[in-house]
Amino acid sequence: MRIALASIFGAALFGFVRAPPASVEHGTLRLHYVQKPIGYERYDIGHDGDALQLSSDFDFTDRGGNVHLNATLRTRADYTPVHFTAKGKSYRFVNVDSDVAVEGTSATVRADGATANVMLPAPFYTVDGYAPFAAQMLMLRYWKQHGQPRVIRTIPGSPGNDVFIESRGREAIRIATKTVRLERFVIDGVVWGRETLWLDDDESLAAAITRAGGLSFEAVREDLESALVAFVQRATFDRLGDLEGITRLTPPLKKGTYAMVGGTIVDGTGRAAIADGVIVVKDGRIADVGPRASVVIPDGVATVPITGKTVIPGLWDMHTHVTQVEWAPVYLGAGVTTVRDMGNEFEFITALRKDINGGRALGPRLLLAGLIDGPGPNAFGVYYASTPDEAKQVVGKYHDAGFEQIKIYSLITPPMVEAISAEAHRLGMTVTGHVPNGMTIDQAAIAGMDQIAHLAIRGEAGSDDVNRIIGVLKEHKTVIDPTQSWNELLGHAAGAPIAAFQPAAPKIPPPLFRLFSNAGTAGIDSATARTRLERGLRIVKALHDAGVPVVAGTDEGIPGHSVHREIELYVEAGFTPMEALQAATIVSARAMKLDGELGTIEKGKRADMVVLNANPLEKIQNVRTVRWTIKDGKVYDAPALWRSVRFQP
């Protein structure tokens, strides 16, 4: 039950009870992760003289792990912050410990293990990530009370941590026989990317759609929970409109028929690089490629000089979750032209794929793996299988929607692995995913899993047991997606600077930088973290040496840049630069049975390529020097793509 603060809102409106000025406003939001209900946020707003005080208890359990955050926010009557505190976690690996005390025109800010006195910009607000949602609700009230300013600076944060708010108008949500009228808002900058929030006529939060820990996160008022999918669909429509706007502002520099002339061509086949090469592109495909002396450029074809640059095949990320539209320009900016989505909201990812395939939005080619877990309170997502009939039903749903793969998750039982794999194979799909609880990686391969996500091999490279497992994987032609950059990011020593291993960290938007800076493993030092990483890299090298296909995947990580880091780590493991590039190109294309179309720069294939400022065969870090990305023959300016979603090029 929510009771309005009559002194602020005036007479009570729908859903509120008339109350004296000293009353309290209550709210309960049901929290969902990828549409699965996982917890609650309960908040109270008290009236203390001329001030307001918000107290929020944010609590959920995701896959057996509890996440709890306590936050308080004291404001003036016009919602100007006075004191903000937040302590706990907002996601499994996101630690929050912030305190902001405002005094006059400055504030004492304690966050990220440091204390500083900062001058307050105008306007400003105190919020630390998407949680608690009630703090974002009060920020919207502040925005409305203060004339809807174009920009709000948030604290804690760093320079450039600007928040933009926009009202997208009013709409009606149908709940059984009742119609609820709400106002929809877009908030950009509290987290990286755009969130959607709805307020009712009393300016209380009705619902919010955001992103946490890589996947979609939803908060819905309990009485509106039956409309969750409708909220998701409305937010998806909004986000696709935003991406279409980005697409209009960053059109391809060139398309159709043209020739790139003078660059070094690393075609990805393993053959020697071609110096002073020519690539002729016609209608999205490679019409010819080779040394300048042997390629005839047709009369009238425009030429693009690329002397001094290196061209490589378009990169792949074989393990991601594209849960927000901002990933689309980021991936192209990083030279990634194809990604495999390894579990997402069905309504969002199918709509995004349709928009990209239809040419309405830019973005990488999307290959989809549909998530299936076993049922229970610790299950992940909303599609489960505990019987063969359930397995057939959910596999069929994904197949009919054009998914290429099934992704098995941790609670699937061994018999269901066999049932899911058999049905997927019958329908022409392949199976990837986690090694389920109670199974080993070799058992999963024998049961029918074609590919395995993460590096689920214990022991040391070279040991009898590891050698036996690798032998089984080779026999079954199992593809491994080891996500070493993700392991490094979460496994580094907490508090150690991420720029030490991810040099692009200073270029990412402030909310992302703070999120990943607060991640890591507590209780270890950097040397221990590196030792653990190196054990995994030795196993990756042993897999590769044995002929087990290794494909580059990031599990998201730092958008775009983690693909580059994954490739670099393979070289650290002992791959040659060419072999590392192939893990992110032709080996991935083979794993998805698309090597006849993609993965190398060869005549007849799709024109998916990356033009680099330097040669990665000479130094693998040069894979980061993306100048242009070419997808289906369309040439995009990489720096413009980065800037379109608030990264520094």
C-alpha positions in Angstrom: 0.0 0.0 0.0 1.3 3.5 -0.9 0.2 6.6 0.9 0.8 9.9 -0.8 2.7 12.8 0.8 -0.2 15.2 0.6 1.9 18.3 1.2 3.9 17.4 -2.0 1.3 15.9 -4.3 -1.8 17.7 -3.2 -5.1 15.8 -3.1 -4.6 12.0 -3.4 -5.2 10.5 -6.8 -5.9 7.0 -8.1 -4.3 4.3 -5.9 -3.6 6.7 -3.0 -5.3 7.3 0.3 -5.7 10.8 1.7 -3.2 11.4 4.5 -1.8 14.2 6.6 1.6 15.8 5.7 3.6 13.6 8.0 2.5 10.4 6.3 4.7 7.9 4.5 4.8 6.7 0.9 5.4 3.0 0.5 6.2 1.0 -2.6 6.9 -2.6 -3.6 8.5 -3.5 -6.9 8.8 -7.1 -8.1 12.3 -7.7 -9.6 12.8 -9.8 -12.6 16.0 -11.0 -14.4 15.3 -12.0 -18.0 11.6 -11.9 -17.0 12.1 -14.5 -14.2 10.9 -13.1 -10.8 13.8 -13.1 -8.4 13.1 -10.6 -5.6 11.8 -7.3 -4.4 12.6 -3.7 -3.9 10.7 -2.2 -1.0 10.9 1.5 -0.3 9.5 4.1 2.1 9.6 7.8 1.8 9.2 9.7 5.1 8.4 13.4 5.7 10.9 14.8 8.2 10.1 18.5 8.6 10.9 20.1 5.2 13.0 17.2 4.1 12.2 13.8 2.6 14.0 10.6 3.3 13.9 7.6 1.0 14.9 4.2 2.5 15.2 1.3 0.1 15.7 -2.4 0.6 16.7 -4.0 -2.7 17.0 -7.8 -2.5 17.0 -10.7 -5.0 18.4 -14.2 -5.5 19.8 -15.0 -8.9 20.8 -18.7 -9.6 21.2 -19.3 -5.9 23.3 -16.2 -5.2 21.8 -13.5 -3.0 22.2 -9.8 -3.9 21.3 -7.2 -1.3 21.6 -3.4 -1.3 20.5 -0.9 1.3 20.2 2.7 0.3 19.0 5.9 1.8 18.4 9.3 0.1 17.6 12.5 2.0 16.4 15.4 -0.1 14.8 18.8 0.2 11.1 19.2 -0.5 12.0 19.9 -4.2 13.9 16.6 -4.4 17.4 18.2 -4.3 19.7 15.6 -2.7 21.2 16.3 0.7 22.6 12.9 1.7 22.9 9.6 -0.2 24.2 6.3 1.0 24.2 2.9 -0.7 26.0 -0.3 0.5 25.9 -3.9 -0.7 25.7 -5.3 -4.2 23.5 -4.4 -7.2 24.5 -7.5 -9.1 26.5 -10.7 -8.3 29.8 -9.1 -9.1 29.0 -5.4 -8.7 29.9 -4.0 -5.3 28.4 -0.7 -4.1 29.7 1.3 -1.2 28.9 5.0 -1.6 28.2 8.0 0.6 27.5 11.5 -0.6 27.0 14.3 1.9 26.0 17.7 0.4 26.9 20.9 2.1 26.2 24.2 0.3 27.8 24.1 -3.1 30.1 21.1 -2.5 29.8 17.5 -1.4 32.0 15.0 0.4 32.0 11.9 -1.7 33.2 8.5 -0.5 33.1 5.9 -3.3 35.4 3.4 -4.9 37.7 3.3 -1.8 38.5 7.0 -1.9 37.1 10.2 -0.4 37.0 13.5 -2.1 35.4 17.0 -1.9 33.7 18.0 -5.1 32.1 21.2 -6.3 28.5 20.5 -7.2 27.4 21.1 -10.8 24.0 22.4 -11.5 21.8 20.5 -11.8 23.0 17.3 -10.1 21.6 14.2 -8.6 23.0 11.4 -6.3 22.6 7.9 -7.8 24.9 5.0 -8.1 23.8 2.6 -10.8 20.3 1.4 -11.6 19.5 0.3 -8.1 17.6 1.3 -6.1 14.9 2.1 -8.7 13.2 4.3 -6.1 16.2 6.7 -6.3 15.7 7.0 -10.1 12.0 7.6 -9.4 13.0 10.6 -7.2 15.4 11.8 -9.9 12.6 11.9 -12.4 10.5 14.0 -9.9 13.6 16.3 -9.4 13.9 16.7 -13.2 10.2 17.6 -13.5 10.4 20.0 -10.5 13.5 21.8 -12.0 12.2 22.6 -15.4 13.3 19.3 -17.2 16.9 20.3 -17.7 18.7 18.9 -20.7 21.6 17.4 -18.7 21.9 16.2 -15.0 25.3 15.4 -13.6 25.3 12.4 -11.3 27.4 11.9 -8.2 29.3 9.7 -7.5 30.8 9.7 -10.9 33.5 11.2 -13.0 33.6 14.2 -15.4 31.3 13.4 -18.3 28.9 11.3 -16.3 25.9 13.1 -17.6 22.4 11.9 -17.5 19.8 12.8 -20.2 16.1 12.3 -19.5 13.3 12.5 -22.0 9.5 12.0 -21.7 8.2 9.7 -24.4 4.6 10.6 -23.8 1.6 9.0 -22.1 0.2 5.5 -22.8 -2.3 3.0 -21.4 -1.5 -0.4 -20.0 -4.3 -2.9 -19.8 -4.5 -5.0 -16.6 -7.4 -7.5 -16.8 -10.5 -5.2 -17.0 -8.6 -2.1 -15.8 -6.7 0.5 -17.8 -3.8 2.2 -16.1 -2.5 5.4 -17.6 1.3 6.0 -17.3 4.0 8.4 -18.6 7.0 6.8 -20.2 10.5 8.2 -19.7 13.9 7.3 -21.2 17.0 7.8 -19.0 20.4 7.7 -20.6 23.5 7.7 -18.4 22.7 6.2 -15.0 23.9 3.0 -16.5 25.5 2.7 -19.9 22.7 2.9 -22.4 19.1 3.8 -22.2 16.6 2.7 -19.6 12.8 2.9 -19.8 10.8 3.9 -16.7 7.1 4.5 -16.2 5.4 6.8 -13.6 1.8 6.9 -12.8 -0.3 10.0 -12.3 1.0 10.3 -8.7 4.6 10.2 -10.0 5.2 6.8 -8.4 7.2 4.2 -10.2 5.1 1.7 -12.1 7.8 -0.2 -14.0 11.4 0.0 -15.1 13.3 -1.9 -17.8 17.1 -1.7 -17.5 20.2 -3.9 -17.7 22.2 -5.6 -14.9 25.3 -7.8 -15.1 24.9 -8.2 -18.9 21.2 -9.1 -19.2 17.8 -7.5 -19.0 16.5 -6.5 -15.6 12.9 -5.5 -14.9 11.1 -4.0 -11.9 7.3 -3.9 -11.9 4.9 -2.7 -9.3 3.1 -5.8 -7.9 -0.3 -4.8 -9.1 1.0 -4.4 -12.7 3.1 -7.6 -12.8 0.8 -9.3 -15.3 1.8 -6.7 -17.8 5.5 -7.4 -17.6 5.8 -8.7 -21.2 3.8 -5.6 -22.5 6.3 -3.3 -20.7 9.2 -5.3 -22.3 7.7 -5.0 -25.7 7.1 -1.3 -25.3 10.7 -0.7 -24.2 12.0 -2.8 -27.1 10.0 -0.6 -29.5 11.5 2.5 -27.9 15.1 1.1 -28.1 14.8 0.0 -31.7 13.6 3.5 -32.6 16.7 4.8 -30.8 19.0 2.5 -32.8 17.3 3.5 -36.0 18.1 7.1 -35.1 21.8 6.2 -34.5 21.8 4.4 -37.9 20.5 7.6 -39.6 23.3 9.7 -38.0 26.1 7.2 -38.8 25.4 6.1 -42.4 27.9 4.0 -44.3 30.7 6.0 -46.0 30.5 3.7 -49.0 28.5 0.8 -50.4 27.7 -0.8 -53.7 30.7 -1.3 -55.9 34.2 -0.1 -55.1 37.8 -1.2 -54.8 40.2 -0.9 -51.9 43.7 -0.4 -53.1 47.2 -0.5 -51.7 46.7 -2.1 -48.3 48.2 -5.3 -46.8 45.6 -8.1 -46.9 45.5 -10.7 -44.2 42.9 -13.0 -45.7 42.5 -15.3 -42.7 43.2 -18.5 -44.6 46.7 -18.9 -43.1 48.4 -17.9 -46.3 51.0 -15.2 -46.3 49.8 -11.6 -46.2 49.3 -9.9 -49.6 51.3 -6.7 -49.8 49.9 -3.8 -52.0 46.7 -5.7 -52.4 43.3 -4.9 -54.0 39.9 -6.0 -52.9 37.0 -5.4 -55.3 33.6 -5.3 -53.6 30.3 -5.6 -55.6 26.9 -5.6 -54.0 28.0 -6.8 -50.6 30.4 -9.5 -51.8 34.0 -9.8 -52.6 34.2 -9.8 -56.4 38.0 -10.2 -56.5 41.0 -10.1 -54.2 44.8 -10.3 -54.7 48.0 -8.4 -55.4 47.5 -5.1 -57.4 49.4 -6.6 -60.3 46.9 -9.5 -60.7 43.5 -7.9 -60.0 41.7 -5.9 -62.7 39.6 -3.1 -61.4 36.6 -2.7 -63.8 36.3 0.7 -65.5 34.3 3.2 -63.6 34.7 1.6 -60.3 35.6 4.0 -57.5 38.8 3.3 -55.6 39.5 3.7 -51.9 43.2 4.1 -51.2 44.3 2.2 -48.1 48.1 2.2 -48.4 49.7 1.7 -45.1 46.7 -0.1 -43.6 45.9 -3.8 -43.1 42.7 -5.6 -43.9 41.5 -8.6 -41.9 38.2 -10.6 -42.0 35.4 -9.3 -39.9 35.7 -10.5 -36.3 33.3 -12.7 -34.4 32.2 -12.8 -30.8 30.9 -16.3 -30.2 29.6 -15.6 -26.7 27.6 -12.5 -26.0 24.3 -11.2 -24.7 23.1 -8.3 -26.9 20.6 -7.0 -24.4 20.7 -3.4 -25.4 20.8 -1.6 -28.8 24.0 0.3 -27.9 26.0 -3.0 -28.5 25.2 -2.8 -32.2 27.4 0.3 -33.1 30.0 -0.8 -30.5 30.5 -4.1 -32.1 30.9 -2.6 -35.6 33.2 0.0 -34.1 35.4 -2.8 -32.7 35.5 -4.6 -36.1 33.0 -7.3 -35.0 30.6 -8.2 -37.9 29.1 -11.4 -36.5 28.1 -12.4 -33.0 26.4 -15.3 -31.4 23.9 -14.3 -28.7 24.0 -16.9 -26.0 20.7 -16.2 -24.2 18.4 -13.2 -24.2 14.9 -11.9 -23.9 13.0 -13.6 -26.7 11.0 -10.5 -27.6 14.0 -8.2 -27.7 16.6 -10.2 -29.5 14.2 -11.4 -32.3 13.0 -7.9 -32.9 16.6 -6.6 -33.0 17.7 -9.3 -35.4 14.7 -8.4 -37.7 15.6 -4.7 -37.7 19.2 -5.4 -38.5 18.4 -8.0 -41.2 15.9 -5.6 -42.7 18.4 -2.8 -43.0 16.5 -0.5 -40.7 19.3 -0.6 -38.1 23.0 -1.1 -38.3 24.7 -3.9 -36.3 26.6 -7.1 -36.5 25.0 -10.3 -37.9 23.1 -12.0 -35.1 23.2 -15.7 -34.6 21.0 -16.9 -31.8 21.2 -19.6 -29.2 18.0 -20.2 -27.2 18.4 -20.7 -23.5 16.9 -23.7 -21.8 17.3 -24.5 -18.1 15.8 -27.0 -15.7 13.0 -25.8 -13.5 13.2 -24.6 -9.9 13.9 -21.5 -7.8 17.5 -21.3 -9.0 16.7 -21.6 -12.7 17.8 -19.1 -15.2 15.4 -17.5 -17.7 11.9 -18.6 -18.4 12.2 -21.6 -20.7 12.6 -24.9 -18.9 12.6 -28.6 -19.8 12.3 -31.5 -17.3 10.6 -34.0 -19.6 11.2 -35.1 -23.2 7.9 -33.5 -24.2 8.9 -30.2 -22.7 12.3 -30.4 -24.4 10.6 -30.9 -27.8 8.2 -28.0 -27.2 10.9 -25.4 -26.2 13.4 -26.5 -28.9 10.6 -26.3 -31.4 9.7 -22.7 -30.3 13.3 -21.6 -30.8 13.6 -23.5 -34.1 10.4 -21.9 -35.5 11.8 -18.5 -34.6 14.9 -19.0 -36.6 17.4 -19.7 -33.8 20.6 -21.5 -35.0 21.3 -23.2 -31.7 20.1 -24.3 -28.3 22.0 -23.2 -25.2 21.8 -25.7 -22.3 22.1 -24.2 -18.8 23.2 -25.5 -15.5 20.1 -27.2 -14.1 19.3 -29.4 -17.1 19.6 -33.0 -16.1 21.8 -35.5 -18.0 18.8 -37.3 -19.6 17.4 -33.9 -20.8 20.8 -33.1 -22.3 20.4 -36.1 -24.5 16.7 -35.3 -25.3 17.4 -31.7 -26.1 20.4 -32.6 -28.2 18.5 -35.2 -30.1 15.6 -32.9 -30.9 17.8 -30.0 -31.9 19.9 -32.3 -34.2 16.7 -33.6 -35.7 15.7 -30.1 -36.6 19.1 -29.2 -38.0 20.2 -27.1 -35.0 23.4 -27.5 -32.9 23.7 -27.4 -29.1 26.0 -25.3 -27.0 26.0 -24.1 -23.4 27.2 -24.7 -19.9 28.2 -28.1 -18.6 25.1 -28.9 -16.4 25.5 -29.5 -12.7 26.4 -33.2 -12.0 28.1 -33.7 -15.4 31.7 -33.3 -16.6 32.6 -31.6 -19.8 33.4 -34.9 -21.5 30.1 -36.4 -20.4 28.3 -33.4 -21.9 30.1 -33.9 -25.2 29.2 -37.6 -25.3 25.6 -36.7 -24.4 25.3 -34.7 -27.6 26.5 -31.1 -26.9 28.3 -29.9 -30.0 29.9 -26.9 -28.3 30.8 -26.0 -24.7 30.8 -22.5 -23.2 33.5 -21.5 -20.7 36.5 -23.6 -19.8 35.0 -26.3 -17.7 38.2 -28.3 -17.3 39.8 -28.8 -14.0 43.4 -29.8 -13.5 46.6 -28.9 -15.1 47.4 -29.0 -18.8 49.5 -32.0 -19.5 48.0 -34.2 -16.7 46.6 -37.6 -17.6 43.0 -36.5 -16.7 43.1 -33.3 -18.8 44.7 -35.2 -21.7 41.9 -37.8 -21.5 39.2 -35.1 -21.5 40.8 -33.3 -24.5 40.9 -36.6 -26.3 37.2 -37.1 -25.8 36.5 -33.5 -27.0 38.6 -34.0 -30.1 36.9 -37.3 -30.9 33.5 -35.7 -30.7 34.6 -32.6 -32.6 33.5 -30.4 -29.7 34.0 -26.7 -30.1 35.2 -24.8 -27.0 34.3 -21.1 -26.2 36.7 -20.5 -23.2 35.8 -16.8 -22.4 39.2 -16.0 -21.0 38.8 -12.3 -21.1 35.7 -12.6 -18.9 37.6 -14.8 -16.5 40.4 -12.2 -16.4 37.9 -9.3 -15.9 36.1 -10.9 -13.0 39.1 -12.8 -11.6 41.5 -9.9 -11.3 42.4 -8.7 -7.8 39.6 -6.5 -6.5 40.9 -2.9 -6.4 43.6 -3.5 -9.0 43.2 -1.1 -12.0 41.6 -2.8 -15.0 43.6 -0.6 -17.3 46.6 -2.8 -16.4 45.2 -5.5 -18.7 42.5 -3.6 -20.6 44.1 -0.5 -22.0 40.8 0.7 -23.5 39.2 1.1 -20.1 39.7 4.8 -19.9 37.7 5.2 -23.1 34.5 3.5 -21.9 31.6 5.5 -20.5 31.8 6.5 -16.8 29.0 4.1 -15.6 30.7 1.2 -17.2 34.1 2.2 -15.9 32.8 2.4 -12.3 31.0 -0.9 -12.7 34.0 -2.9 -13.8 36.4 -1.0 -11.5 34.3 -2.3 -8.6 34.3 -5.9 -9.9 37.1 -8.4 -9.2 37.9 -11.1 -6.7 38.5 -10.1 -3.1 41.3 -11.6 -1.0 43.8 -12.2 -3.7 46.7 -10.2 -5.1 47.4 -9.5 -8.8 50.1 -12.2 -8.9 47.7 -14.9 -7.7 45.0 -13.7 -10.2 47.5 -13.9 -13.0 48.6 -17.4 -12.0 45.0 -18.6 -12.1 44.5 -17.0 -15.5 47.7 -18.6 -16.9 46.4 -22.1 -15.8 43.4 -21.6 -18.0 45.5 -20.3 -20.9 47.7 -23.4 -20.8 44.6 -25.5 -21.1 43.3 -23.4 -24.0 46.7 -23.9 -25.8 46.5 -27.7 -25.1 43.1 -27.8 -26.6 44.3 -25.9 -29.7 47.4 -28.1 -30.1 45.2 -31.2 -30.0 43.0 -29.9 -32.8 40.0 -29.0 -30.6 38.4 -25.9 -32.2 38.7 -22.9 -30.0 36.5 -19.9 -30.8 36.7 -16.4 -29.4 33.9 -15.4 -27.0 33.7 -12.8 -24.3 30.4 -13.3 -22.3 30.1 -9.6 -23.0 32.8 -8.1 -20.7 33.9 -4.6 -21.7 31.8 -3.9 -24.8 33.8 -4.4 -28.0 37.2 -4.2 -26.3 36.9 -7.6 -24.7 36.9 -9.2 -28.2 40.3 -7.7 -28.7 41.5 -8.8 -25.3 40.3 -12.4 -26.0 42.4 -12.5 -29.1 45.4 -11.0 -27.3 45.1 -13.7 -24.5 45.2 -16.4 -27.1 48.6 -15.1 -28.2 49.7 -15.0 -24.6 48.6 -18.6 -24.4 51.0 -19.5 -27.3 48.8 -19.1 -30.4 50.5 -17.4 -33.3 48.9 -14.1 -34.2 47.3 -15.7 -37.3 45.9 -18.5 -35.2 44.4 -16.1 -32.7 42.8 -14.1 -35.5 41.4 -17.3 -37.0 39.8 -18.2 -33.6 37.8 -15.0 -34.1 37.1 -15.5 -37.8 37.3 -18.7 -39.8 37.2 -21.1 -36.9 34.1 -19.4 -35.6 32.5 -19.4 -39.0 33.2 -23.2 -39.4 31.6 -23.8 -36.0 28.4 -22.1 -37.2 28.6 -23.8 -40.6 29.0 -20.5 -42.3 32.5 -20.8 -43.6 31.3 -20.9 -47.2 30.1 -17.3 -46.7 32.2 -15.8 -44.0 35.4 -16.0 -42.1 38.0 -15.2 -44.7 38.7 -12.6 -47.4 38.1 -14.7 -50.5 36.4 -14.2 -53.8 32.7 -14.8 -53.6 32.3 -14.5 -49.9 30.4 -11.8 -48.1 32.3 -8.5 -47.8 32.8 -8.6 -44.0 36.2 -7.0 -43.3 38.1 -4.7 -41.0 40.6 -2.0 -42.1 43.2 -1.5 -39.4 45.8 1.2 -39.0 48.5 -1.4 -38.3 49.2 -5.0 -38.9 48.2 -7.5 -36.1 50.5 -10.1 -37.4 53.4 -7.9 -36.4 51.8 -7.1 -33.0 48.5 -8.6 -32.0 47.5 -5.5 -30.1 47.2 -3.8 -33.5 43.8 -5.5 -33.8 42.5 -2.6 -31.7 43.4 0.0 -34.4 40.1 -0.2 -36.3 39.7 2.5 -38.8 36.8 1.2 -40.9 34.5 -1.8 -40.5 32.9 -3.3 -43.6 29.8 -5.4 -43.2 28.0 -6.8 -46.2 30.0 -4.3 -48.3 28.9 -1.3 -46.3 31.9 0.8 -45.0 31.4 2.3 -41.5 33.6 4.9 -39.8 34.7 3.2 -36.5 35.4 6.4 -34.5 31.9 7.7 -35.4 30.3 4.5 -34.2 32.1 4.6 -30.9 31.1 8.2 -30.3 27.4 7.4 -31.1 27.1 5.5 -27.8 29.4 7.7 -25.7 32.6 5.8 -26.0 35.9 7.6 -26.8 37.3 6.2 -30.1 
